[in-house]
Amino acid sequence: MIIQKRLLYGKGWHLSLEGYRVEIVAVHRGEEILKDDATVGELQDGDWLEITPVVKDDGKERLSFVTYDALPSHLSWQD
């Protein structure tokens, strides 16, 4: 599973996200925007990820309305 996977944002372009949980909402592959795992398959060289921070609001988690671009290497893939 890649879409809707929650991971920690490590080192990357968005310093304000470092150490925060984010959720993958899409994979950008060339000119395509892939939003389901069946279409994504496995990540490929050159893929970009569209991610959104996981926000705690009154003790509940929700997704931010803001999305960011990231490379797979910006995320911590350890379970």
Buried (B, 14 or more C-beta within 10 A) or exposed (E): EBBEBEBBBBEBEBEEBEEBBBBBBBBBBEEEEBBEBEEBEEBEEEBBBBBBBBBEEEEEEEBBEEBBEBEBEBBEEEE
